[in-house]
Amino acid sequence: MRLRPPTLFLPVLAIALLGGFLWTLPRAEAAEERQRIYLGIDSLAERDFDILAGKRVGLLTHPAGVNRNGRSTVDILAEAPQVALVALFGPEHGVYGDAAASEKVEDQIDRRTGLPVYSLYGDTRKPTPAMLEGIDVMVVDLQGIGARSYTYISAMKLAMEACFQNGVEFVVLDRPNPLGGLKIDGPIMETRWMSYVGDYRIPYVHGLTIGELARMLKEVPGWLDVEPAVRRQGSLTIVPMRGWYRWMRWPQTGLRWVPTSPNIPDLSAVLGYAMTGLGTQIGPFRHGIGTPYPFRLLSHPEYSPRRLAQVLEGLEIPGLSFRVTRYQQSSGQVTRGVYVVADNYRDLRPTALSFHLMALTCEWAAPRNPFAEASKAEQTLFNKHVGSTRWWRDLLTECPEVDVGAFLAFTAREAATFRDFSAQYYLYQ
């Protein structure tokens, strides 16, 4: 099959930023901006699916793969007369989004279309040549949450490798980064720790859309695990959004949020994932999974919510405050926890709270060191998420006096360097 060079359908963007965030715009202008958002699938439909015409199409997606009106991309492509949709591919949580985190998903038949659904979170995470047989082009429509350990971007990377290696065209339908395109934070993943929960050399909060990440995979040498000639010859087409700007977080798009996985039901959890996920992997802190506030409700078995909130407030973490909250468990029992409030998104560094939680874990367990006492498997998984040998060494050698401030200053410099590097691959202003 003849391979085409990458095509980037670049939208015409007008810079209308006075201060960079929606709340600086008059209300009428803000409403007008929201009405202009067209996702990649909307742009593809506007083009009458021209890049798919006459080709057999595979689709990697999940329930959050919808158009601006909430209609499933599966249904849109299945019903378009110009499109021959022949197979579906599902990432972690499955094409229906109902499998738990880390739960193996089996191949199945799609109940709506009758098409085969190949699981990329079962026996394999990379499409096999047998799965790609009879497919001319793979379309990707996956909604991420702006954090590198959320595995949909890894699913895209492995799918791109397989398609390039097997002569299958690759099309990415772009979608917003719900945290916006300006917030970059956290350590850059080191090569030694790269895995399915961190398969890119990017900060934990990366500030990129899935289309921009795809562009970097194609253009940055070494980011794809394929031969250089295969990468250069591989066919990538990115179908961009129209009307999205980097300053826009999800609420500013006017789009309805569709849960991306069972524990990310709403936008509160999206931001919470970046704020508390790393800080609760080792040690007794819990982040609210199983409560009405996943990733936002902190608790510690040895400290009352009131005391915990006092300690966290005393850290004076920019952009955050902490409120004791009551909620009812499924059993009917009323329980309390500490809700993480994002007061000022401009000043917020999303991952800062997690590193402070790790330092508190050290301090409150002294003279024990919970990080040194963790099992080898727990230590490895922790490092695959955090991605920093420097921080791991600090935790092992400097607990309980680990210097969070020095490390956050280091990651701020890393983030600034990455911002300069990644800007050349932006599709949006």
N, C-alpha and C positions, 0 to 999 in steps of 0.2 A: 504494500500500500504506500502511495506517495505521501510523504510527510510534509506538512506545511509549517512554515515558521510561525512563531507566536503572533497572534493578533490581539491588540488591546483596543477595545471599543471605548475610547476615552470620551467621557461626557464633556460638554462645554460648561465650565463652572464659572460663576460670577462670585467674586469675594464680597460678601455682605456682612463682614464681621466688625462690629463695634464693641470691643471688649471680649469677644470670643465665645460668649455663652448666650443661650436663648433668652435668659431673663434680662438681658440688656436691650432686647428688641421690643418695640411696642406690641401690644397684644394682637392687633389686627395683622401686623406683619408676621408675627410668630405663627398665627393660624394659617396664613398664606404659605409660609415655608412648609408646614406640616403637610399641606395638600399636595405638595410637589414631589414627595418621595415616591420614586419608582424603584423597586427592587430589581435584581438581575433577571428574575423570571418575568417581571413585567416588561422589561426592556426587550427580552427575547420574544415575548408574545407580540409586542409592537412591531418587531421586525418580521412578523409572520413566520417565526421559527426557521428563517432562511438558512442558518448554518447547520440545521439538522435535516433539511429536506433530502430525501433519497437515501438516508443512512439509517442503519439499525442502531438503536440507542439504548444504552444502559444508564440507569439513574441511581446515584448514591445520595440518599436523603433520609429524612426522618419526619415526625409529625410537625416540627417547626419549620419545615421547608414548605412555605406557603407564599402566595402573592400578597400584594398590599391590601387586598380585601379578605385575606384569610383562607383563600382556596388552595387546596393541596397541589403542589407541583406534580405529584403523581397523577392526579386526575386531569390536570391541565395538559400534560404531555400525552397521557393515554387517549384523550379525546380529540387532540389536534389531528386533523386529517393529513397534515403534512409530515407528521412524526410517526415513525415506526418504533414504538417503545417495546423492547423485547425482554428486558430483565431489570430487576431492582436489586440494589445492594444496601445493606443496613450496617451502620456503625455500632459502637457500644450503645446499649439500651435497645437496640433493634430498630427496624424500620417503623415499628409502631410506638416506640418510645416507652414501653411498659416493662422492660427488663431492669432489674436492679443494677447498681454499680458493680462492676467486675463480674456480673453473671454471664455465663456462657450462653450465646444465642445460637440456635440451630437454623439451618436453611429451612425454608418453608414456601408455601404458595400464598401470594397476596390475595386476601379475601375479597378485595374490590375488583381487581383487574384479572385475576387468574394467572398472573405472571409469576415466574420463579423469583424468589427472594434469596439472594446469596448473602449469608452472614459474614461480615468482616470482623466479628468478635466471637468466633467460635473456634473451629479447627485451624483457621488461618486468619490473619489480619491484613493480608495482602492478596488482592485478587489473583487467582491462579490462571494460567493459560487456558484451562478448560472453562473457567467462568467467563473469560473474555472471548471465547470462540463464538463467532457469529455476531460480534459487536463491532461497529465501526467507530463509535464515539461514546465516551463516558461523560455524562453530565453530573456535576456535583452541586447540590443545593443543601448546604448544612449551616445551621445557625450556631455560632460559637458564643462564648461569653467574655472574650477578651483576656483569658488567662491561659498560659501555655500548657498547664497540666490537664486541661479539659480536652478530652482525647479526639474530638472531631477533626481538629487540624492535623493530627497524626494520621487519622484515617485517610484524609485527603492526600497527604504526602505519600503514603504507601500505594494508594491507588494511582497517583501520578507516575510513580516509578514503574508499576506494573504495566500501565498503558504505554508509556514510552518504550518499554522493553518489548512490547508485543505489537507495536505499530497501530495502536488505537488512539484516535484523537481525544483530547481532553478539554472539556469545557467547564468553567467555573462560573456559576451564577452568584454574583456578589451580593452581600448582605451587610447591614450595619454592624459595627462593633458596639455592643450596648453600653460599654463604658466610655465611648467616644474615641476619637483618634488623637487626642492630645495627651492623655494620661499614660505615661510610661514609668514603670516602677519595678523594683525588685532586682535580685541578682540575675545576671545572664547565665543561662545554662552552660555548664562546662561539658566538653565532649565526653569526658570519662563517665559522666552520669546520664548521658542521653538514653532515653527509652521511650516507650509508647506514651508515658505521661510527661514527656519532655523531649521531643524529637527535633527541636529547633534551637539554634544558638541565639536566643532572644531573651529579653527580660521576662519576669513572671507576668507582669501586666505589659503587653506589648504595643498597644495603640494602633493595631493594624486590622484591616478587614481581611476576610478569608481570601478575597481576590488579590489583595496586595501581598499576602503571604505566598499565594500561588506564583505570583510574578517573581518573588525573590527566589523561590525554589527553582524556577526555570532559569533565572539569570545569574544567580550567585554561584560560582563554581564550588563544588563540594557539598552543597546543601542537599542534593539528591544522591542517593546511593546507587548511581548508575554510571556507566562509562561516559566520559566527557562527550564523545561523539553522539551517544544516545541522547544525552541531555540537549545538545545543540539541535539535533534533528527532530526531537519530539515536538508534537503539535499541541500548543496551548492557546486556547481562546478564553479571554476573560470578558464576561458580559457585565458591565458596570451598572451601578445604580445611577439614577438621575435625581438631583436635588438633595443629596446627602453631603454634609460638610463635616470636617473633622471635629468641630466644636459640639456636634450633636451627640448627646447621649440618647438612649432609647426613648425616654418620654418626649424629647423634642421632635422625634420623627412622626408622632401621631399614630404609629402602628400599634396594633394589639400584640401583647407579648403572648407567645405560645410556649408552654413549658418545654424546655430543651431536654430535660431528664426528670426522673421522679423527685429528686431533691432540689431542683431549680424551678419551682412552680411560678415564681414571680421575680420582679426586678430587685426586690429586697434581697433575695437569695443570690442573685447575680453578683451584686457588689459584695455581699457577705462572703461568698466563696473566695474572692481575692483577699479579703481582710482577715479571715480566721482559719482558712483551710490548712495553711502551713503550720500555724501555731498550735494546732491541736492533734497533730499526728503522734507525737510521743509525749507522754505525761498525762496527768489527770484532767486537764482542761477538756471540756466538751463544748461543741459549737451549735447545738440545737437541732441536730438531725433527729427526727421523730417528734418534734414539737411543731407548733404552727409557725415557727420562725427559724427555718433551717439556715445554718451558717451565720445567724445574727444573734443567737441567744447563748451567752456564755455562762458556764457554771463550773464550780470546783468543789469536790466533795468535802474539803476541809474548811471552806470559807463560806459564810452566809452571802447571799446576793448583795445585801446592803454593804458588807465589808468589802466584797470584791469590787463593787461599783466605786467605793471610796478610793481603793488602791488604784484602779484604772484611771479614775479622774485625776489622781495625783501625778500620774505620768505626764499629763499635759500633752497628749499626742495631738498634733495639729489636725483640725477638721473633724475630731471625734468627741462625743460625749457618751455617757453611759447611764442607762435608766433601768431601775428595778421594775420588772414587768411580771404580772400574774397571768397565768394561762391554765386552761383546764385540759388535763390528759384524757385520753380516750376512756380510761377507767372512771372518769368523773372527778378524780382527785385534782385539787387546785394546787399548782406548783408555781414557784417564782424562779426567775433567772435574771440575768443582766443583758438587756437589749443594747446592741451597739448602734448608736445614732450617728449618721453622717451629717454633721451640721454645715460643713463648708467644703464642697467638693473641690473648689479651687486649691485649697491648702492641703487637702487629703493626699497622703501617700498610702495607697491601699494596703500594701504589705507590711507597713510599719508595725501595726498592732500585733501581727503574728510573731515578729521577732521580739517584741516586748513580752509576749506570752511565754516564749521559750526562755527568756531571761528570768521571768517569775517562776517558771517550773524549776529552774536551777536553784534559785534563791530559796524557795519554800521547801525544797527537798534536802537542802544541805544538812549534814556533810555528804549525803548520797548524791550521785549524779545520774539522773534518770536516762540521760542520753547514752552514757557509757554502759549502763546496765541493760539497755534495750537489746533484744535479740538481734542476731546478724541480719535476719530478714527485715526487721523493723528499721534498722539503721540504713540498710540499702534502699528501702522504699522511701524513707525520709529524704535521703540524698538525691534520689531520682526526681523528687518533687522540688526541693530547694535548689539543688544544682550547684552549690558552692562549697568547695573543699575548704576555703578559708573559714567560712562560718562553722563548718563541722569541726574543724580543728579548734576553733575558739570555744565551742561548746564542750569539747572533751578536756581542754586544758585550763580553761579560765572560769568554769563554773565554780562558785555562784556569782562571780563578779565579771561576767562576760560584758564587753563594752558594746551595747547596742548602738549607741550614738556613732561610734567610729565606723561600725559596719554599715549603717544607713547612709553615712556620708560617702563611703566607698561605692555603694550601689547607686547613689545619686549621680556620681561621676560616670559610672558605667551606663546609666540610663541616658545621660546627656550625649555620650559618645554614640550610643545606638540610635538616638533620635537623628543625629546628623547623618549617620550611615543609611538608615532606612528611608529617609526623606526622598532619596532619589528614586524610590520605587512606589511612591504615593500615586494613587489614582485620583485623589480628591484633595482640595485645598482646605 
